[in-house]
Amino acid sequence: MAGSAEQDLLVGVPIAANIYSIVKGAIPSVIDVACLPHVYHSVVKIKQEFEGQARQAALAALSCDPSQTKICTVVDPDVRCELGHNDPLLS
């Protein structure tokens, strides 16, 4: 199972939880964090309260674990960033 979609999913959950706890300390309006489509890409969902807050959230996420998180995307609350029935990881 090494390198499989299942492994990415299982490894991504604790990484996302770690990123969430650190980003939540810096940005209280963080809603969710997911590592999709792989563990090197984190998606941070925030409710932006002021200009530049998305950049702060991205920098906080990238500083959590530099060996794991290489790319960070910050999205608005109306964007789905969780695993769903249309995701290729679950196919």
N, CA, C and O of each residue as an XYZ file, in Angstrom:
364
protein
N       0.803     -1.185      0.000
C       0.000      0.000      0.000
C       0.858      1.266      0.000
O       0.310      2.369      0.006
N       2.148      1.142     -0.007
C       2.987      2.324      0.006
C       2.786      3.123     -1.280
O       2.865      2.580     -2.382
N       2.528      4.407     -1.124
C       2.329      5.276     -2.272
C       0.919      5.252     -2.833
O       0.648      5.887     -3.852
N       0.023      4.532     -2.184
C      -1.346      4.426     -2.693
C      -2.197      5.595     -2.210
O      -1.788      6.360     -1.336
N      -3.369      5.718     -2.787
C      -4.297      6.775     -2.390
C      -4.738      6.588     -0.948
O      -4.958      7.568     -0.236
N      -4.872      5.334     -0.506
C      -5.262      5.074      0.875
C      -4.196      5.562      1.847
O      -4.515      6.109      2.903
N      -2.930      5.364      1.490
C      -1.859      5.824      2.358
C      -1.846      7.350      2.422
O      -1.666      7.919      3.499
N      -2.033      8.017      1.288
C      -2.097      9.481      1.290
C      -3.220      9.978      2.188
O      -3.060     10.960      2.912
N      -4.348      9.297      2.136
C      -5.489      9.684      2.959
C      -5.181      9.509      4.440
O      -5.455     10.404      5.239
N      -4.612      8.359      4.813
C      -4.318      8.085      6.216
C      -3.206      8.976      6.757
O      -3.261      9.391      7.914
N      -2.218      9.270      5.956
C      -1.117     10.130      6.395
C      -1.574     11.590      6.450
O      -1.098     12.361      7.283
N      -2.496     11.966      5.563
C      -2.942     13.353      5.492
C      -3.780     13.805      6.663
O      -3.794     14.995      6.979
N      -4.484     12.888      7.324
C      -5.363     13.275      8.438
C      -4.582     13.862      9.612
O      -4.931     14.954     10.059
N      -3.541     13.201     10.141
C      -2.810     13.821     11.252
C      -2.032     15.071     10.832
O      -1.844     15.980     11.641
N      -1.586     15.122      9.593
C      -0.893     16.330      9.120
C      -1.876     17.494      9.083
O      -1.540     18.600      9.506
N      -3.087     17.256      8.580
C      -4.105     18.305      8.533
C      -4.483     18.756      9.940
O      -4.700     19.946     10.171
N      -4.564     17.820     10.880
C      -4.890     18.183     12.265
C      -3.792     19.041     12.880
O      -4.080     19.991     13.608
N      -2.546     18.715     12.594
C      -1.430     19.515     13.093
C      -1.458     20.917     12.489
O      -1.283     21.907     13.200
N      -1.675     21.000     11.200
C      -1.747     22.306     10.532
C      -2.910     23.115     11.095
O      -2.772     24.314     11.338
N      -4.058     22.463     11.304
C      -5.225     23.157     11.837
C      -4.927     23.768     13.203
O      -5.262     24.927     13.447
N      -4.304     23.006     14.090
C      -4.044     23.527     15.437
C      -3.071     24.694     15.417
O      -3.233     25.642     16.184
N      -2.068     24.643     14.559
C      -1.102     25.743     14.500
C      -1.695     26.972     13.828
O      -1.506     28.093     14.300
N      -2.419     26.765     12.717
C      -3.028     27.903     12.021
C      -4.121     28.529     12.890
O      -4.283     29.749     12.884
N      -4.872     27.717     13.635
C      -5.923     28.234     14.509
C      -5.340     29.150     15.575
O      -5.991     30.112     15.983
N      -4.124     28.870     16.031
C      -3.467     29.745     16.999
C      -3.132     31.108     16.418
O      -3.155     32.111     17.132
N      -2.822     31.154     15.130
C      -2.472     32.426     14.480
C      -3.683     33.117     13.870
O      -3.787     34.343     13.902
N      -4.599     32.328     13.315
C      -5.779     32.853     12.619
C      -7.014     32.209     13.257
O      -7.368     31.087     12.894
N      -7.674     32.886     14.191
C      -8.823     32.265     14.866
C     -10.008     31.960     13.953
O     -10.872     31.165     14.321
N     -10.068     32.570     12.780
C     -11.219     32.358     11.891
C     -11.029     31.179     10.934
O     -11.779     31.048      9.967
N     -10.034     30.317     11.191
C      -9.859     29.136     10.341
C     -11.035     28.186     10.574
O     -11.471     27.987     11.708
N     -11.538     27.604      9.486
C     -12.699     26.725      9.562
C     -12.296     25.268      9.404
O     -12.768     24.410     10.150
N     -11.425     24.978      8.435
C     -11.080     23.598      8.134
C      -9.728     23.542      7.442
O      -9.293     24.516      6.826
N      -9.073     22.406      7.546
C      -7.815     22.144      6.837
C      -7.898     20.732      6.273
O      -8.313     19.799      6.960
N      -7.502     20.591      5.028
C      -7.449     19.272      4.394
C      -6.158     19.170      3.590
O      -5.639     20.171      3.096
N      -5.654     17.964      3.469
C      -4.469     17.702      2.639
C      -4.944     16.986      1.385
O      -5.035     15.759      1.353
N      -5.242     17.757      0.365
C      -5.775     17.215     -0.887
C      -5.049     17.827     -2.062
O      -4.749     19.020     -1.998
N      -4.751     17.138     -3.095
C      -4.992     15.715     -3.340
C      -3.918     14.818     -2.750
O      -4.013     13.595     -2.855
N      -2.896     15.401     -2.131
C      -1.836     14.602     -1.522
C      -1.335     15.340     -0.298
O      -1.740     16.477     -0.052
N      -0.459     14.712      0.476
C      -0.028     15.286      1.753
C       0.842     16.518      1.594
O       1.022     17.264      2.557
N       1.384     16.754      0.422
C       2.228     17.934      0.224
C       1.425     19.189     -0.078
O       1.998     20.276     -0.156
N       0.124     19.068     -0.248
C      -0.734     20.206     -0.591
C      -1.799     20.360      0.487
O      -2.651     19.487      0.652
N      -1.752     21.453      1.209
C      -2.778     21.704      2.222
C      -3.739     22.762      1.708
O      -3.339     23.727      1.057
N      -5.019     22.559      2.016
C      -6.068     23.508      1.675
C      -6.627     24.023      2.990
O      -7.153     23.250      3.790
N      -6.514     25.328      3.216
C      -6.962     25.952      4.455
C      -8.198     26.792      4.143
O      -8.169     27.671      3.282
N      -9.274     26.505      4.855
C     -10.520     27.251      4.660
C     -10.661     28.248      5.805
O     -10.688     27.862      6.973
N     -10.751     29.541      5.461
C     -10.888     30.579      6.486
C     -12.020     31.535      6.124
O     -12.424     31.650      4.967
N     -12.511     32.210      7.146
C     -13.425     33.328      6.941
C     -12.574     34.586      7.092
O     -12.251     35.003      8.205
N     -12.221     35.176      5.967
C     -11.292     36.297      5.967
C     -11.943     37.523      6.589
O     -13.012     37.959      6.161
N     -11.286     38.071      7.601
C     -11.815     39.226      8.320
C     -11.133     40.530      7.925
O     -11.697     41.607      8.118
N      -9.938     40.445      7.379
C      -9.228     41.641      6.939
C      -8.266     41.264      5.817
O      -7.914     40.097      5.646
N      -7.852     42.266      5.064
C      -6.944     42.044      3.944
C      -5.593     41.545      4.455
O      -5.036     42.093      5.406
N      -5.085     40.519      3.822
C      -3.800     39.942      4.203
C      -3.912     38.751      5.139
O      -2.910     38.099      5.430
N      -5.105     38.459      5.611
C      -5.272     37.340      6.527
C      -5.041     36.000      5.832
O      -4.539     35.061      6.448
N      -5.401     35.908      4.566
C      -5.165     34.672      3.815
C      -3.666     34.404      3.686
O      -3.228     33.258      3.795
N      -2.899     35.431      3.460
C      -1.441     35.266      3.380
C      -0.875     34.799      4.715
O       0.006     33.939      4.750
N      -1.372     35.357      5.808
C      -0.923     34.928      7.132
C      -1.260     33.460      7.379
O      -0.454     32.721      7.944
N      -2.452     33.039      6.956
C      -2.856     31.647      7.123
C      -1.963     30.724      6.295
O      -1.566     29.659      6.769
N      -1.649     31.120      5.076
C      -0.789     30.306      4.215
C       0.617     30.191      4.803
O       1.201     29.107      4.800
N       1.155     31.282      5.298
C       2.496     31.243      5.883
C       2.518     30.403      7.154
O       3.485     29.685      7.409
N       1.456     30.489      7.949
C       1.378     29.655      9.155
C       1.308     28.183      8.788
O       1.950     27.353      9.431
N       0.531     27.848      7.757
C       0.411     26.446      7.328
C       1.731     25.931      6.765
O       2.119     24.794      7.034
N       2.412     26.748      5.998
C       3.683     26.321      5.410
C       4.787     26.179      6.447
O       5.750     25.443      6.230
N       4.660     26.869      7.564
C       5.693     26.790      8.597
C       5.482     25.629      9.564
O       6.349     25.360     10.396
N       4.350     24.940      9.471
C       4.056     23.844     10.409
C       5.062     22.712     10.302
O       5.705     22.349     11.286
N       5.194     22.164      9.127
C       6.083     21.036      8.900
C       6.658     21.162      7.494
O       6.071     20.654      6.538
N       7.795     21.830      7.361
C       8.347     22.069      6.026
C       8.663     20.799      5.240
O       8.757     20.850      4.014
N       8.828     19.674      5.908
C       9.106     18.440      5.182
C       7.841     17.832      4.582
O       7.936     16.969      3.709
N       6.661     18.261      5.027
C       5.417     17.708      4.524
C       4.642     18.680      3.646
O       4.204     18.309      2.557
N       4.467     19.912      4.098
C       3.634     20.869      3.375
C       4.498     21.702      2.436
O       5.345     22.479      2.879
N       4.277     21.534      1.145
C       5.019     22.279      0.127
C       4.154     23.327     -0.552
O       4.660     24.360     -0.991
N       2.850     23.071     -0.644
C       1.918     23.965     -1.332
C       0.748     24.222     -0.389
O       0.271     23.301      0.275
N       0.291     25.456     -0.327
C      -0.868     25.785      0.501
C      -1.814     26.654     -0.315
O      -1.402     27.625     -0.949
N      -3.080     26.288     -0.287
C      -4.122     27.070     -0.927
C      -5.098     27.508      0.154
O      -5.571     26.680      0.933
N      -5.404     28.789      0.211
C      -6.370     29.318      1.177
C      -7.644     29.644      0.417
O      -7.613     30.332     -0.604
N      -8.770     29.142      0.927
C     -10.043     29.305      0.242
C     -11.070     29.939      1.180
O     -10.887     29.986      2.396
N     -12.160     30.426      0.573
C     -13.283     31.010      1.304
C     -14.142     29.904      1.919
O     -13.990     28.735      1.562
N     -15.041     30.259      2.838
C     -15.878     29.244      3.494
C     -16.823     28.494      2.564
O     -17.253     27.390      2.897
N     -17.157     29.061      1.411
C     -18.114     28.404      0.523
C     -17.468     27.370     -0.405
O     -18.171     26.765     -1.214
N     -16.165     27.151     -0.314
C     -15.454     26.191     -1.156
C     -15.340     24.866     -0.408
O     -14.943     24.832      0.756
N     -15.695     23.772     -1.092
C     -15.566     22.445     -0.479
C     -14.112     21.994     -0.539
O     -13.503     21.973     -1.609
N     -13.565     21.636      0.607
C     -12.189     21.127      0.625
C     -12.097     19.818      1.394
O     -11.006     19.418      1.801
N     -13.211     19.153      1.598
C     -13.189     17.869      2.279
C     -13.364     16.742      1.276
O     -13.759     16.969      0.132
N     -13.070     15.546      1.707
C     -13.254     14.392      0.835
C     -14.743     14.155      0.625
O     -15.526     14.189      1.575
N     -15.122     13.917     -0.604
C     -16.516     13.658     -0.918
C     -16.653     12.499     -1.883
O     -15.666     11.834     -2.197
N     -17.839     12.254     -2.348
C     -18.082     11.112     -3.226
C     -17.510     11.291     -4.614
O     -17.394     10.307     -5.344
N     -17.145     12.505     -5.018
C     -16.586     12.747     -6.351
C     -15.058     12.757     -6.363
O     -14.454     13.014     -7.404
N     -14.435     12.484     -5.235
C     -12.975     12.558     -5.158
C     -12.326     11.309     -5.741
O     -12.787     10.196     -5.492
N     -11.256     11.489     -6.519
C     -10.578     10.330     -7.112
C      -9.925      9.437     -6.071
O      -9.672      8.264     -6.347
N      -9.642      9.962     -4.870
C      -9.018      9.140     -3.846
C      -9.955      8.029     -3.369
O      -9.498      6.982     -2.909
N     -11.256      8.258     -3.478
C     -12.208      7.270     -2.989
C     -12.702      6.339     -4.085
O     -13.492      5.436     -3.810
N     -12.260      6.537     -5.310
C     -12.727      5.705     -6.430
C     -12.060      4.345     -6.408
O     -12.330      3.511     -7.272
